[in-house]
Amino acid sequence: MDKQEKFMLRAIELAEKGRGSVSPNPMVGCVIVHEEQIIGEGYHEVYGGPHAEPNAINSVIHPALLRQATAFVSLEPCAHWGKTPPCANLLVEKGLKKVVIGAVDSNPLVGGKGIQILKHAGIEVETGLLEKKVRDQNIRFFTYMEKKRPYIILKWAQTKDGFIARENYDSKWISNPYSRQLVHKWRSEEDAIMVGTLTAQYDNPKLNVREWYGKNPVRVVIDRNLKLNPGLFLFDKSQTTLCYNQIHSLVEQNLEKVKLSEDFELEEIFEDLYHRQIQSIIVEGGAQILNKLIEMELWDEARVFTGNQNFIKGIPAPILKGSLISESNVMGDKISIWKPYH
């Protein structure tokens, strides 16, 4: 590994610290190097707060060194005013000698414009260093920008003999407490979490992160005819909840009923979520929604727990058409991670 890659890997490592806190912005890390020594580091810590570049620049003890320094930034510096000033302009102002960029930003407000600003100011620019690693890290952001929809994660637990619930829809508990805690961690890292009508009715889930720490995702439930019991946890207004239906729209504190077209399809929900700047969503069931998304090839990742129980009969687990990426073990539960073929 050459030294440039080492510095970019450090920038990627720093960027990861922002996971779950910066959406709808991407995770970005920045490392400032002078004579092959790191003199400043920073990352985008929280949405609305300073980006990676100003945090790195502000950490430099001797600012005079910046004029002979190179900045390694995992993602192209922004070129527009948003919640904060443009980072490309800041790098120009501080007079950095060179900027090495992992991946070009897909945001049309940025894409290439940050690079133009740097080059126009006479700063040497290099792009594409460890680009795949940066894109993989920010796959939610790139999916959102390029496919105009959230990154869709399917998640379920199944028994050893391939069922996700008994015939009466009872599914407690297929996975163990350690797996359930991991699921709560995953929830804290995504923007939204979705269930269908039957899962809401029979499981009465809270869909929060009570067994972890971090922010609760936006809860999304489908209730076409608004028949669900208003006393369900989903409607307790303890966290932002969207209820998609074909009856009416209504906005209350932390609960919004969103009317879509008659006989709406799942794409309409994802389109609405896109306009709400929801970059990622975990779909936790039930079987009907999961199977529909698999059939439509409308998913980006699947996380499947296989427990040690057998139900003998019940509601069959979905069958994935995709590539098995990895398998791991959580205290006896098997976790399989899948990606689509395409």
C-alpha positions in Angstrom: 0.0 0.0 0.0 1.4 3.4 -1.0 1.4 6.4 1.3 -1.4 8.1 -0.5 -3.7 5.1 0.0 -2.8 5.0 3.7 -3.9 8.7 4.1 -7.1 8.1 2.1 -7.9 5.0 4.2 -7.6 7.2 7.3 -10.0 9.7 5.8 -12.5 6.8 5.1 -12.0 5.6 8.7 -12.8 9.1 10.0 -15.8 9.4 7.8 -17.3 6.2 9.3 -17.6 8.0 12.6 -20.5 10.0 11.1 -22.6 7.0 10.3 -26.2 7.5 11.5 -25.6 11.2 12.3 -25.1 13.0 9.0 -27.9 11.9 6.6 -29.1 13.2 4.2 -25.5 14.3 3.8 -22.8 11.7 2.9 -20.1 10.6 5.4 -16.9 12.4 4.6 -13.4 12.4 6.2 -10.5 14.7 5.6 -6.8 14.2 6.4 -4.3 17.1 5.9 -0.7 16.0 5.2 2.5 18.0 5.3 5.8 16.3 4.3 4.2 12.9 4.7 3.0 13.7 8.2 -0.6 14.1 9.2 -1.1 17.6 10.6 -4.9 17.8 10.7 -7.9 15.5 10.7 -11.6 15.9 10.7 -14.9 14.4 9.6 -18.5 15.5 9.1 -19.9 14.8 12.6 -23.6 15.8 12.4 -26.0 17.0 9.8 -26.1 20.8 9.9 -22.7 21.0 11.5 -19.3 21.8 9.9 -18.1 19.5 7.1 -14.9 17.4 7.2 -12.7 20.0 5.6 -13.2 22.9 8.1 -13.0 20.4 11.0 -9.6 19.1 9.6 -8.3 22.6 8.9 -9.3 23.9 12.4 -7.4 21.0 13.9 -4.1 22.1 12.3 -1.8 23.6 15.0 0.4 25.6 12.6 -1.9 27.0 9.9 1.1 28.4 8.0 1.8 24.8 6.9 -1.4 24.6 5.0 0.1 26.3 1.9 2.5 23.4 1.5 0.0 20.7 2.5 -2.1 18.1 0.7 -5.7 17.4 1.7 -7.0 13.8 1.3 -10.8 14.1 1.2 -12.9 10.9 0.8 -15.6 12.8 -1.2 -15.4 15.8 -3.5 -15.5 19.1 -1.5 -18.9 20.8 -1.8 -19.2 23.8 -4.0 -22.5 25.2 -2.9 -24.0 27.0 0.1 -26.2 24.7 2.2 -26.3 24.5 5.9 -22.6 25.5 5.8 -20.3 27.4 3.4 -18.7 25.7 0.3 -15.7 23.6 1.4 -14.0 23.9 -2.0 -13.8 27.7 -1.4 -12.3 27.2 2.0 -9.5 25.0 0.6 -8.8 27.7 -1.9 -8.8 30.4 0.8 -6.3 28.4 2.9 -4.1 27.9 -0.1 -3.6 24.2 0.0 -1.1 22.9 -2.6 -2.9 19.7 -3.6 -6.3 18.0 -3.0 -6.7 14.2 -3.4 -10.3 13.1 -3.7 -11.7 9.6 -3.3 -15.0 9.9 -5.2 -16.7 12.6 -7.2 -20.0 13.7 -5.6 -23.2 12.6 -7.4 -25.2 15.6 -6.1 -25.9 17.8 -9.1 -25.2 20.8 -6.9 -21.7 19.5 -6.4 -20.7 16.9 -9.1 -17.5 18.2 -10.5 -18.0 21.8 -9.5 -15.9 21.5 -6.4 -13.0 20.1 -8.5 -13.4 23.0 -11.0 -13.1 25.6 -8.2 -9.9 24.0 -6.9 -8.3 23.6 -10.3 -9.3 27.2 -11.3 -7.4 28.4 -8.2 -4.3 26.5 -9.3 -4.6 23.7 -6.8 -3.4 20.3 -8.1 -6.3 17.8 -7.9 -6.2 14.0 -8.1 -9.4 12.0 -8.1 -10.5 8.3 -7.9 -8.2 7.2 -5.1 -9.9 4.2 -3.4 -13.1 5.3 -5.1 -14.9 1.9 -4.7 -14.3 2.0 -0.9 -15.7 5.5 -0.7 -18.8 4.6 -2.9 -19.4 1.4 -0.8 -19.2 3.4 2.4 -21.7 6.0 1.0 -23.9 3.5 -1.0 -27.0 5.0 0.6 -26.1 8.5 -0.6 -25.1 7.4 -4.1 -28.2 5.2 -4.5 -30.4 8.2 -3.4 -28.7 10.6 -5.8 -28.4 8.3 -8.8 -31.6 6.1 -8.5 -33.8 8.8 -7.0 -35.0 6.6 -4.2 -33.9 5.3 -0.8 -31.4 2.5 -0.4 -33.6 -0.5 0.4 -32.6 -3.1 3.0 -34.7 -6.2 3.5 -34.5 -7.8 6.9 -36.2 -10.8 8.4 -35.7 -13.7 10.8 -36.5 -17.2 9.8 -36.6 -20.6 11.5 -34.3 -23.5 10.6 -37.0 -25.0 8.6 -37.7 -21.8 6.6 -40.7 -20.0 8.2 -40.9 -16.3 9.3 -44.1 -16.8 11.4 -46.6 -19.4 12.6 -49.9 -19.8 10.8 -51.5 -17.3 13.3 -48.8 -14.8 12.3 -46.9 -15.1 15.6 -43.2 -14.8 15.1 -41.8 -14.3 18.7 -39.0 -15.1 19.1 -37.1 -16.7 16.2 -33.9 -14.9 16.8 -32.0 -14.5 20.1 -31.6 -11.3 22.3 -28.2 -10.6 20.9 -29.5 -10.6 17.3 -32.4 -8.3 18.3 -29.9 -5.9 19.9 -27.9 -5.9 16.6 -31.1 -5.1 14.7 -31.6 -2.0 17.0 -28.1 -0.9 16.2 -28.9 -1.3 12.5 -32.1 0.8 12.9 -30.1 3.6 14.4 -27.9 3.7 11.2 -30.8 4.1 8.8 -33.3 6.9 8.0 -36.5 4.9 8.0 -38.1 1.5 8.8 -41.1 0.0 7.1 -43.7 -2.6 7.9 -47.0 -3.7 6.3 -50.5 -3.8 7.7 -50.4 -7.4 9.0 -47.1 -7.0 10.7 -48.4 -3.8 12.4 -51.6 -5.6 13.4 -50.2 -8.9 14.7 -46.7 -7.9 16.0 -47.6 -4.4 17.3 -43.9 -3.4 16.9 -42.4 -0.2 18.3 -39.7 0.0 15.6 -37.4 2.1 17.8 -33.8 1.7 19.1 -34.6 1.0 22.7 -31.9 -1.7 23.0 -29.2 0.5 21.5 -28.4 4.2 21.4 -28.8 6.8 18.6 -31.6 8.2 16.7 -34.9 6.4 16.1 -35.7 5.9 12.4 -38.8 7.4 10.8 -41.5 4.7 11.0 -43.3 3.9 7.8 -46.5 1.8 7.8 -48.9 0.8 5.0 -52.5 0.9 6.0 -54.5 1.3 2.7 -57.9 1.6 4.3 -56.9 3.0 7.6 -58.2 0.0 9.5 -55.4 -0.4 11.9 -56.1 0.1 15.6 -55.1 3.7 16.6 -53.9 2.3 19.9 -50.9 0.5 18.3 -47.4 1.5 19.3 -46.8 2.8 15.8 -49.4 5.5 16.3 -48.2 6.6 19.8 -46.4 9.7 18.3 -43.2 8.9 20.2 -41.2 9.2 16.9 -41.9 10.5 13.4 -44.3 8.1 11.7 -45.7 8.1 8.1 -48.9 6.1 7.4 -49.5 5.5 3.7 -53.1 5.0 2.7 -55.7 5.7 0.0 -58.3 7.4 2.2 -57.0 10.8 3.3 -54.0 13.0 4.3 -53.6 14.3 7.9 -50.7 15.9 9.6 -50.4 15.7 13.4 -47.3 16.0 15.6 -45.0 13.1 14.8 -47.7 11.3 12.8 -48.6 12.0 9.2 -51.2 10.1 7.2 -50.2 10.3 3.5 -52.8 9.7 0.9 -51.5 8.1 -2.3 -53.3 7.1 -5.5 -56.0 4.3 -5.3 -54.3 0.9 -5.5 -50.9 2.6 -5.1 -47.7 0.5 -5.5 -44.6 0.5 -3.4 -42.7 2.7 -5.9 -45.0 5.6 -5.0 -44.0 5.2 -1.3 -40.3 5.3 -2.2 -40.9 8.3 -4.4 -42.5 10.2 -1.6 -39.7 9.1 0.8 -37.2 10.4 -1.8 -38.8 13.8 -1.7 -38.6 13.8 2.1 -34.8 13.2 1.8 -35.1 9.7 3.3 -31.9 8.0 2.0 -32.3 4.5 3.4 -35.0 2.3 4.7 -35.1 -1.1 6.4 -38.1 -3.2 5.4 -38.9 -5.5 8.3 -41.9 -7.2 6.9 -44.2 -8.9 6.5 -43.9 -11.6 3.9 -46.2 -9.9 1.4 -44.0 -6.7 1.1 -40.7 -8.6 1.2 -41.8 -11.0 -1.5 -43.2 -8.1 -3.6 -39.9 -6.2 -3.4 -37.9 -9.3 -4.3 -40.3 -10.0 -7.3 -39.9 -6.4 -8.5 -36.1 -6.6 -8.0 -36.5 -3.4 -5.9 -34.0 -4.0 -3.1 -30.3 -3.3 -2.5 -29.4 -5.5 0.4 -31.0 -8.3 2.5 -30.1 -9.3 6.0 -31.5 -12.6 7.0 -31.3 -14.2 10.5 -31.7 -18.0 10.8 -32.6 -19.1 14.3 -32.5 -22.6 15.9 -36.2 -23.2 16.1 -38.4 -25.3 13.8 -42.1 -24.3 13.3 -42.9 -27.3 11.1 -45.6 -25.2 9.4 -46.4 -21.5 9.0 -45.7 -18.6 6.7 -42.7 -19.4 4.5 -39.7 -17.1 4.4 -39.1 -15.2 1.2 -36.7 -16.8 -1.4 -34.0 -14.4 -2.5 -32.6 -14.1 -6.0 -29.2 -12.7 -5.3 -25.6 -13.3 -4.3 -24.6 -14.3 -0.8 -22.1 -11.7 0.3 -21.2 -12.9 3.8 -22.3 -15.2 6.7 -21.6 -14.7 10.4 -22.8 -16.0 13.7 -24.4 -14.2 16.6 -24.5 -16.5 19.6 -26.0 -19.3 17.6 -28.1 -17.3 15.1 -26.8 -17.2 11.6 -26.7 -13.9 9.7 -26.6 -14.0 5.9 -26.1 -10.8 3.9 -27.3 -10.8 0.3 -27.1 -8.4 -2.7 -29.1 -8.5 -5.9 -27.5 -10.1 -9.0 -27.7 -6.8 -11.0 
